[in-house]
Amino acid sequence: MTQQALAEKARLSEQAVGALERGDRRYPQAVTVDRLVGVLGLTGPQREQFERAASRKGTPRRPTRSTPRQLPADVPHFTGRSEQADLVMEVLRDPAAVAVLSVTGMGGVGKTSLAVHVAHLLAADFPDGQLYVDLQGAREPVPPLEALGLLLRSLGVAGSNIPATIGEAAARLRTELAGRRVLLVLDNAVDSGQVAPLLPGTAGSAAIITSRRAVLAVREARQVHLDVLAEPDAIDLLAVSGSLKRVAAEPDAASQVVRRCGRLPLAVRLAGARLASRPAWPVSYLAQRLADAERRLEELDQNETGVQACFALSIDGLTSSEDPVDRAAAAAYPLLAWPAVPDLSVPVAAAVLGLGEREAERLLERLVAACLLETPAPGRYRLHDLLRVYGAGLASPAERTAAVSRVLDLYCAVTWLGLARSSAGSPRLARAPRTTALPEVADAFGWLDGERAHLLAVVQQAEADLEVDRALIAGLALGLFEFYRSRGLWRDWRQVCQAALAEPGDRLARASLLSDLALAEAELAHRGDGDFRAARQHIRDSVALLEEHGDDDITARALNNACYVFRLSGAIEEAIAYGERGLALRRCGITMVNLAELYALTGDRATQHRHLADAVAHLEPLDDAHGMAYALVVQGLALRADHRYPEAIESLQRSAEQWRRIADAPGEANTLADLGETLLVAGQLDAGREVLAEALVLLRRLGDPIREQRVVDLLRRSES
């Protein structure tokens, strides 16, 4: 090193280093000697010789002690974590501060492995020793005074000289560490109260703490939170733990294995160990064994060192806590693990637990603090896949059924709230089920947008649980009509209707669900992903059940749906017949619009315009935004076909406003596409392109490639 480099590392001036080298200064202060010893990495006899040369009496400043080297063995083939390792080393190498860093994360994520690995890499930076204490925070935490005794004895303090109080023992530890470069690894800390007395008090020494607590409020400790491994790193770990050749030969199977291990380092190492001890097993065979969620934890079990034992320590730590919130969080964990959802919002978690949202959030945050939950976004909480499997197995069947039923009840309440707000005149509202949930949701459909995948998962789970009341699923499915229709979520709708129809149930509800399923199936078939024959059969069965029931109003609505289903399938004459039958039973604006479109297809323009005029006149005083939007767009297209462009543009603009009013994005996007095309035909090119660009944004957001391509083609032609 140059004089400048040595001075910077030892936090001395260049003049001081130069004076020592020239011999102008022969006997530096003790702190200068300590800093130079640390930077130069002097230990044992070398350190003793250096200190003797710096002493006026020609003797070392203090008796030479054996240097403690207490680190456990380094992890063989340490994999991944390069970014975190670099950060930890950067923090701990700072000689100008008392460097303290905490590594936190769930059990099995590799906190100790990282801490020990980095400590080995830094051994030369801490020539006065490396101390290691397992504080056993996940088992029976080591009392601070006992831990202080371990550290002081390691530093050469006789047992009889160790103070009897925490404060005095902590002060003695800081004294022993002063002027020395010692690295402390404090593993498995339970909380800041346990670890705070064990920290050095002067620059030079450093401490790295590991804990299953998400945050350790220890002085100004730098926090490093470990997540699971990236998939490539997890595959590398599987390979070095198991068989490099087999993993390389079966990359797809290796990916399946690490995914089913949740990319948790402990689980991946155990999976690799199974491969290593079973050389005849292909990786694909292990992947197959791990595919069964109920069997997965058994495959990754090694008694005290297995995944289940690791998770049990975290739960037991909360269960045995003196804090009642910890104990309540431990009791809540199995129920929170049961719903098979990607993550939990606070309202859903509250429904799972049967608690108020504020109390539920308190327990969720406590589980986050214990690294048993993650919070991927504000207000949402997620379990690791293996933790979910472990926790779900702790709940009784009755508790599981009750939890899923409460979640269904919540979804049902929000669904019908949204239906009432978007379609106040819907006849379905008379059949709304009674729910115990009282959701405080300003935008019901917006809230359901965020819960879409979760809702489907809960319905599937409820369908598989024979103890769940089938009426809950049916009530939810019936209420979802407007939400799914307005967003064009035909696959979701089909799936929920099929789940609700799995049991016989109420005849009237069954007829309505068959009608809904027919609509969803027909829309999907129109897009090449459904079955028109199934759709037509569903609607026939629905009409037959309703005609037996004898309610003309409900039957008329099913006949209107039949009109729409047969029209989509291209059976125009049958569609007209169903529509006219429905109109004879009840005057319905939507039926009139459907018939108008059908008569246009037959070339009967006069009947088309008559039905459209009747539909608008009938719907306008009802304040039926959906019906009016539908009638106006069909009317606008009919007027355009007659080259009555100003009237057509006005009608389409009014339709777009109605779709926007009820937040029906598919309806608005399609109408804007029709409006843009009409403006182009009318010669208003700039206005047409502007409207088409707006439609394109909506269609891309909705993921409707067929209609999106239509708009792209219109824009391209408008530029040519």
N, C-alpha and C positions, 0 to 999 in steps of 0.2 A: 504494500500500500504506500501511496505517497503520504507526505506529512499532512497534506490537506485531507485526504481520505481518512487517515487514522484519527485526526482531530475531529472530523465530523461524526464518525462512528462512536468515539469515546466522549463526545460532547465536551471537548476541550478546545482551547484556542491553538492556532498554528504556532503562535509564539511559544506556548507552553511545551508543545511537542518538540519544537526546534531547540529550546533550551535544554531539554532532557537529552536529546541526541548529541548536542555539542558538549555536554557535561557542565554547562553553566549552572544547571540546577541538578543536584545529586539526590536530594531527599524529598520527593513530592509528598503531598498530603495523602492520607489513607484513601480518601474518596477517589483521588486521581489514580492511585494504584489499582483500586477495585475496577474502575472503568477500563483501564488498559488490560487488566487480566481478562475481563469479559470479552473485549473485542479481539484480543489475540488468542482466545481459546486456551489459556494455560490452565492445566490441572496437575494435581499430584506433585511430583518432584520439580517439574518445570515452574509451577506456581510458587513453590517454596523458594526456589533459587531466585526468582524474580523479586519476591517480597524481601528476601535477605539483601539483595543488592540495593533495594530502595530504603533500607532501614539504616539509621545512624549507628545502631549497635551491631549491625551485621546479622540480625536474627529476624525471622518472620514476624509480622505484626501480631499474629495470634497462632496458637498451636495448630498444626496441620491436622485436619480431620479427614476421615474417609468420606469421599463424595458419594452421597446417596444416588443410586440409579434404580428407581423403583418401578419404572414403567413396565406394564405387561408386555408380552411379545407383540411385535407389530403384526398387523393383519397381513397374511400372505396374499400376494396378488391383489393389492388394494385397487379397486376399480371405481372410476367415476369420481365425482365430487371435486374435480380439479379447481373449479371456480371457488368453491367454499374453502378448500384447503389453502389456496393462495390468499384469500381474505384473512383467514385465521392467522396465517404466518405473518402477514403484513402487520396486523394489529399487535401480535405478541412480540414482534421483534423491535418495537419502538422502545429504545432505551431511555427516552426522555419522560416516560410516563409509567404509572403503575398499570400495566396492561391487564385488563380483565375481560374475558370474553365468554359468553354462554352459548352452548349449542343445544337447541331444543328440538323436540319432535316426538312423534308417537313411538311407542315401543316397537323395536325391531327395525327402525329406520336407519340405524347405523351411526348413532351419536358417539358412542364409545369408540367405535372403530375409527371414526374421523379424528377424535381427540387424541387417541393413542398414536395414530399414524403421524399426525402433525407434530406431536411431542417428540417422536423419534427423529423426525426431520430437523427439529430445532435443538436437538441435544447439544450441538456445538455452540449454540448461541447462549446456552445456560450452563456454563462450565462448573458452577457450584452445585449442580445436582438437579434431578427431576424427581419430585415427590408424587406419589399416587395414593389416593384414598377412595375407596368405594363407600360412599355415604349411604348406600342402600335405601334411597328414598322410596323405591317402589316396594320395599319389603318392610323392614323395621328400621326406620331412620336412625343413623348413628347420632347420638347427642353431640352438640357442638363441643362440649368439654372433653369428651372421649376422643373426638377427631383431633382436637388441639393437642392432646397428649400424644397421639400417634405421630403428628407432624413434628412436635418438639423433640421427641425421642429420636426421630430420624435425623434431626439436625444436630444430635450429639448432646442434648440436654438430659441429664440424669433424671430418672423418674422422681427421685426425692426432691428435685429442684423445680418441678412443674407446679405452678400455682393451682390452688383449689377452686378458683372462681373463673368463670368464662372471661370476664373483663381482664383480669390479671394475666390469664394464660394467653389471651389474644395479644395483649401488649408485649408479652415475652416473645411470642412468635414474630411480631413485627420487628422487635429488637434483633432477633437472630437473623432475620432476612435482610436487615439494613446493610447496604454496601455489598450485597452479594447478588449473583445472577442465578436465581433458582426458579424453575418452572414447576408450578403446582397443577396437577390434574385432579380435580374434584369431581368424581364421577357419581352420577345418579343422585343429584341433590333433590331434596323434597321441596324446599322453599328458600327464600332469601334469609330467613331467620337462622336456618341451619348453616348457611355458607358464609354469611357476612363476617363472622369472627375469624374465619380461616384465611382471609386475604392479606397479602402484603401491604405495607403502608408507605413504602418508599420506592422511588424509581429503580429499575434494574430487574427486579423479580416480576413474574407474571403468573396469571392463573387462567386456566381454561376449565369451565364448568359444563357438565352435561346434566340435562334434566328433562323429565317428561312434562314439566310445566311449560306452557307456551311462552310465558314471559317470567323472567326472574328479575325483580326490581332490586338488583344489587348494585349499589353505588352507581357508576356510570358505565356499567358493563355493556360491551357491544353485543348485540343479539344476532345470532345466525340460526335461522329456523330451517330444518331439513325436511324436504318432501321426499316422496318416493323417487327412485332412479328413473332417468330417461330410458326409453325402451332399448336403445343400442347399448347403454351401459349395463342394463339389467341382463341382456343377452351375454355380454362379455363376462359378467359375474357368474352366470349359469355355466358358461363354458369352462372357466378356470376352477369352478367348484365341482364340476362334474366330469365332462369329457369334451375336450376341444374338438376332436374329430367328429363325434356324433352330433354335436350342436352345429358345427359347420356344415355337415351333410344334410341336416334337416332344419333349414332356417325358418320355414313356416311353422313347424311344430315348436321350435324354440320360442318363437314369438307368442304362440298360444300359451306355453308354459309360464312365461314371465307375466303375461297379462292375467292369467288365472291366479298367479301369486300376487297380483296387485302391484307388481314391480317393487314390492317391499324387500329390502336387502336380506333380512333374516329368512323370509319365505323362499327367496330365490336361492340362497345358500343351501337351505335344507333340501330344496328340489334337486340342486346339483349334487348334494351328498347322496341322495337316493340313486341318481344315475351312476355316480362313481362306485357305489356298493353293489350295483346290479348291472354289470357290463353287458348282459344280454338284452337289456331293455332298449328298444328304440326310443328316441325322444318323443315320438308321436304316441307311444303307449302311455308314457307318463302324462302327456297332455290330455289323453282320453280319461285317465283316472282322475285328473284334476277338474274335469268338466263338470262332475257332479258336485254341486255346491255343498250338499249335506256331507259328502265324504271328503271334501277338500282339506278341511282342517286336520282330519285324521292322517292324511297323506303327508302333512307338514308338521307332524307332531314328533317330538323327541323328549318326552317326559318334561323335565324341568327346563330344558332349553328349547322347547318347541314353541310354535306360534301361539297355541292356546294358553300355555303357561305364561308367555310374555304378556298377552292381553289381560289375563286374569290378574296379574300384578297391578296393572293400571286401575282396574275396577276395584280390586281389594283395597287399594290405597284410598279411594274415595269412600268405600263402605266403612272402613275402620276410622275414618276421620272424626274428629270431635266437632267439626263444623256441620250443622244440620243441612246446609245447602249442598255440601259435598255428598252427604248420604242420600239426599233426595235426587241429586243428579245421577248417582249410581243406580238408584231404583228406576229412574226414568229411561236409562240407556237401553235396556232390552226392548222396550216398546218403540223407541225412536229408531231402532235398527230393523224393525219388522217391515214397515211399508217399503215395497220394492220400487222406490222412486230415485231419480238421479240425485236429488237433494231435497231439503225441507225448507219451506218458508216458515216464518214464525206462526202465522195462522194455522197452517197444516200441522205443525209440531204441537201447537196448543190443542188442536182437535185430537191428535194421537194420544196425548196425555190426559185429555179431559180437564185441562186447566185454562185459566185466563192467559191471554197473550203475554202480559207483563211477567207473570210468574214463570211461564214456559221459557221465555227468552232468558230469564235469569239462570235457569238450569242449563240451557243450551250454551250460554257463555261460560258456565263453569266447566262443562265438558270440553269446550274449546281450550280453556286454560289447562285442562288435564291432557291435552293432545289426543282426545278421543273423538273429537269432531273437528272439521275444518270449516272455515267460512269463506267460500269462493267468491261471494259477492255480498254487499250489505243486505242484511235481512235473510240470508239463505245459509243453510248449514248442510254439510255433506259428511258421510261416513266413508272410510276406506272400505273397499269391497270385502276384505277378509274380516275387518272389524264388524261389518254388517252381518256376515254369516255367523260370526261368533256370538254377537249380541242377540240376534234373532233366536238363536237356540236357547237362550236363557228365559224367554217369555213362555207362559203357558198357552195352550191352544185357545182357551177362553179369553185370555187377555189380548191375543192377536186378533181374534174375531171382533172383539169390542173396539179395538183401535181402528181397524179398517172400516168398520161400520161408522164410527164417528167422522172419519175423513170423508167417506161417501156422503154423509149427512151435510158436511160443510160444503162440498162441491155442489151438492143438490141445491142448497140454500142460495149460493151465489148464482148458480145457473138460472134459477127461477126469478131471482132478483133482476138479473140482466134481461130476461125475457119480458118481464113487466115493464122495464124502463124503455126497451127498444120497440116493443109491440104491445102497447097498452090495451089494444082492442082484441088481442089474440084470444080465441075461444079456449085455447089450452090452459089459460090461467085459471079457469074454473076447476081444473083437475090438478092443480098444484098440490103436491104432497105436503103434509105438515113436517117441519123439520125443527130440531131443537137448537140448531146453530143460529147464531145471530151475527152474521158477518158485518163488519164495518168497512165496506168496500165502496169507494166513490165511483169507480169505473169497473163494473162487474165483468164485462166482456174483456176489458183490458187486463184485468187480474187473471181471467181464465187463459188469455193468450200466454201469460208467463207460466201457467200450470198445465199447459196442453199435454206435454209428454207425461207429466206426473199423473194427470187424470186417467190417461189410458192405462198406465201401469197399475194404478189402484183398482180400476175396473177389472183388469185381468186377474189381479190377486183376489179380488172379491168373488169373481166367477169361480175360481178354483177352491174357495172356502165354502163348503156346503152348509156351514152354519150361518153364513151371512144372509140376511133377509133379502130375497130376490126382489121384493118391492122397492128396495133402496136403489138397486141398479136400474130397474124400469123407470122409476121416477126421475132419476138423473138423465137417462137416455131421452125421455120425452121432453124434458126441459131444455136439452141441448139443441133442439131443432133450429132455432134462430141463430144461435152462436155459430154452429157448424155451417149452416146454409150461407150466412152472410160472409163467411171467410173461405168458402169453397173447400172445406176440409172433409171431402167426401170419404177418404179412406178411414179417417178417424171415426166419422159418423157410422160408416158400415160396421166397423169393429165394435163400437159401443152398442149399436142396435142388435148385432148378432149375440153379444154377451147377454143383453136383456131378454132376448127371445129364447135363451137356452132352456128356461123353465116355462111351463105353460102359463102361469100367472092369470091375471084378470083378462077376460075376453076383450073388453073394450080397449084396454092398454095394449094388448097383443095386436089388435087390428091397427091401431095407430102406429105402433112400432113397425109392423109390416109395411105400412104405407111409407114411413120414413126410410126404411131400408130399401124399398123399391126406388125411391128418388135418388138415394146415394148410389145404388148399383147402376142405375141408368146414366147418371152423370159420369161415373167412372167408365162405363161401357162406351159412352160418347167420346171419351178420351183414350179408348183402347185398353182400359185396365179393368173392365167389368164384364158382366154377362147380361145382355139384354133379355135373354130368355128367363133368367132368374128374376130380373126386375119385373117383367110382365107377370110372372107367376105370383110374386109377392103382392103386387097390387091387386090382382084378381082375388087372392085369398083375403086381403084386407077388405075389399068391397063386399065380398060374400059375408064375412063376419059382421060387418056393420049393417048390412041389409037385414040380417037375422036379428040384430039388436033393435032395429026399428027407429033409430034417431035420424031423421031426414037431414038435419043440419050437418051432423058429422059425416053422414054418408055422402052428402054433396061435396064436402071437402076432399074425401077420398076419391070421388069420381073426377074431381079436378086434377088431383095428382095422377090419376090414371091417364087422363087426357095428356098431361105433360110427358109421362113416361112413354106412352105409345108414340107420341110425336117425336121424341128423341130417337126412338128405335126405327123411325121411318114408316110406321103403320098409320098413315094420315087418316084414312077413313075410320078406323077403329078409334083413333084419338078424338075425332070429331064426335063420334057416337057417344063416347064417355063424357065429353064436355057438354053436349046438349042434354044428356040425362042429368048431369049435375046441375045445370042451369035451370032445368025444369023443377028441381027440388028446392033450390035456393038461389036468389040473385046474388051473384058473387063477382066482384070486379075482376079478380084474377082469372076466373073462368072465362069471362068475356074477352080478356086479353089473349088468353091461350087460343080461344076459338078464332079470334081475329087473325092471329098468325097462321092458324091452320087453313082458314078460308083463303088467305093470300096465296098459300101454296097450291091451292086448287084453281087459282085464277079468278075467284069470286071477289073482286075488289069492293063491290058495293056492300056485301055482307061484312067484309073486313072493316070498312069505315064505320058501319053502323054499330058493330060490337065495340069498336074503340071509343066512339063518342059516348055510348052508354056506360062504358067502363070508367072513363074520366068523370062523367057526371055522377056516377054512383060512389066513386072513391073519394072525391074531393071533400065532401062534407064530413067524411069519417075520420079525417086527419090520419089516414093510413099511409105513412111515408113509403113503406116498402111497396104497397100496391100501386101508389101513384107513380113511383119511380119506374116500376115495370111497365105500367100503362103508357107513360109518357115516352119512354124510349121506343116502344113498339110503334106508337103513333108517329113519332119523329121519323122513323125509318119508312113508314108507309107514306108520309108526306114527301119524303125525299124521292121515293120511287115515282111519285106523281110530279116531280120537278117543282114542288112548292117549297123552295129552299128557305126563305125567311121563316115560314111557319115551322119547318122541320128543325131549323137551328134553335128557335125559341123553345120548342118542345124538348129537344135533347138537353139544352142548358138547364131547364127546369128539372129534368130527370136526374142529371148529375148532382144538382143541389139536394135533391131528396135522398139519393144514395149517401151523400156526404153527411147529411143530417143524422143518419142512423149508423154512421161509421161502417158502411158496407163497401169495403175496398174493392172486391171483385166487381160488384155492380157499377161502382163509380169508374173503375178503369175501363171496363167494356163500353160504357156509355161515352166516355171521353174519346175512345177510339172511334166510335160511330160519329161523334160530333166533329172530330178532326177531319175525318173523311168527308163529311158533309160540307164543311167549310172549304175544303179543297175543291170539291165538285162545284161549289157555288162561286169559285174564283177568288176566295179570300185566302190566298196562299200563306201569308205570314201568320195569320191567326190560326189557320189549320195546322201548320207545323208546330206552333207553340202548344196547342192543345194535345197533339200527338206526342210531343216530347213529355208532357205531363203524364199521359197515359202510359208511356213506356217505362217511366220510373216506377209507377205503381205495379205494373205487370211483372217487372223484374223482381220487385220486392216480394210479390206473391208467388213467383216461380211458375208462371203460366207460359211455357215456351211457344205453344201454338199461337196464342193470341199476340204474344210479343213479336213473333216473326211477321205476323200480319201488319203490325204497326211499323216495324222496320221497313217492310216492303212499301208501305204507303209513303213513308218519309223519303225513301230512295226515289220513288217515282215522282214525288213532288219537286225534287231537285233536278230532274232530267228535262 
